[in-house]
Amino acid sequence: MEEKIKITELDYARLSSLVGSARNIKGIEHNYLEALAREIKRAEKVDSHSIEPEYVTMNSVVQVENVETKKRMTVKVVYPKEANFTKGYVSVFSPLGSALLGYKIGDSVQFEAPKGIVTVKILSLEYQPEANGAYTV
């Protein structure tokens, strides 16, 4: 059984619109797009003021650990136009970005990487907008 995930109603509205628009753009990996669409559709939607601070929302800064290699990295889950690998900004349209969204500290998530399936554990949230009073970013 899939673990229940939570996203804010605002993130859901923005991402639903973005996914709908992106379906018509060439060059976007549609498998990843459809996986994100399925994830946000099945997610429990909650008000931005009510989401618990341990959940990954858009613009959250997340520390994860590769379960196999024990390598840690910190990433920020962003909208596609803000993605910048050198800054650690991962697009929510990417396999890692879409895998993290809606999960919480302590969860392990899997995503497809060029070398195969990777499992990472969410160790901490260094920043979650809603926990810091930023409800509309």
N, C-alpha and C positions, 0 to 999 in steps of 0.2 A: 504494500500500500504506500502511495506517495505521501510524503510528509506535507502537512498543511503549511502554506506560506501566507504572509500578510503583506499587502501593499496599501499605500494611502489611496484614497479616492482620487486625489489630484494626480498622483503618479499614474494611476490606471487610465484616467481620462486623457492625459497627455500621451502616454505610450500607445493607447489604442488608436488615437489619431495618427501618430507617427508611423505605426506599423501599417495602417491603412494606406497612407501616402507612399511609404517605402516599397510597397508591393509592386508599384509601377516603375520603379527606378532600376535601370540596368546596372549591373556591377555589384548589387547587394546579394549576399548569400541567402537565398530564400529559405533554405532549411533552418538556418539560425533564426530567421525572422519568424517563421511559423512556430518554432519551439518557444520563442519568447511570447508569441500570441497565445499559445496554449497555457503557458505558465501564468500570465496575467489574468487570463479568463478564469482559471481554477482558483486563483488566490482569493482569500478573504479580504474584502475591501473595508478599510477603516478610515475614520476621519483623521486628518493630519494631527489634530490635537490629542488624539487617543492612542496613536501607535506607540507601543512600548519602545524604549530606547535601545533595546538589544537587537532590533530588526534592521536589516539592510534596506534602506530606501534610496531613491535617486539622490546623487551627490554625497552619499555616505563615503567615508574614508575607512577602509576595512583592512585589517591585518589577517592574512591567511597563511596557512602552512601546508605545503605539499605533503600529503600523508606518507608517500613513499620515500621521498628524498629528504624530508624534514626541512627543506628550504623555505624560509619565510619571505613574504613580500607584502608591501602595503600598496593598495590600489584605491582609486576613487572611481565609483560607478557614475558615469556621466552620459549625457545625450550624445548621439553620434558626432555632431559638429564640434564638440569639445574634446573628443578623444585625442590623446597625445601619449604615445607609449613611453617616451623618455621621461615624462612627468609622472607616469604611473596612472594616467587617466584612461580607464578602459570603458569603451562604449557598451551600453546596455545591449546593443545589437551583436556584440561579440560573444563567443561561447562562454568565457569567464564572467563577463558582465551580466549576462542573462541568467547564468547559474547562481550568482550570488543574490540577486534581487529577491527580496521577500523572505529570505532565510535569516536565522538569528545566530547569535554567538553560541558556539558549541556545536552547531550543525556541520556536517560534512556534505559537500556537494561535488558532483562530477560534471566535467565538461569535456568536449572533444577538442584535443590539441593536435597539431600536425603529427606528433609521434604516437598518438593513441589517446585513450581515455585517461584523464588525470583526476584525482580526487584531492580536494583541498578542504581543510578544516578552518572554519571561521573562528579565529582566536579572540579578536576584539574589534570594537568599533571605536576608532580614534575620533570620529566625528559623525554625528547623524544630525541633519538639519533640524528636524522636528524636535529633537531633545534639546536643541539650543535656541528654540523659539523662532526658527526660520520655517514657517509653514507654507510658503508659496514659491520656494526655489525649484 
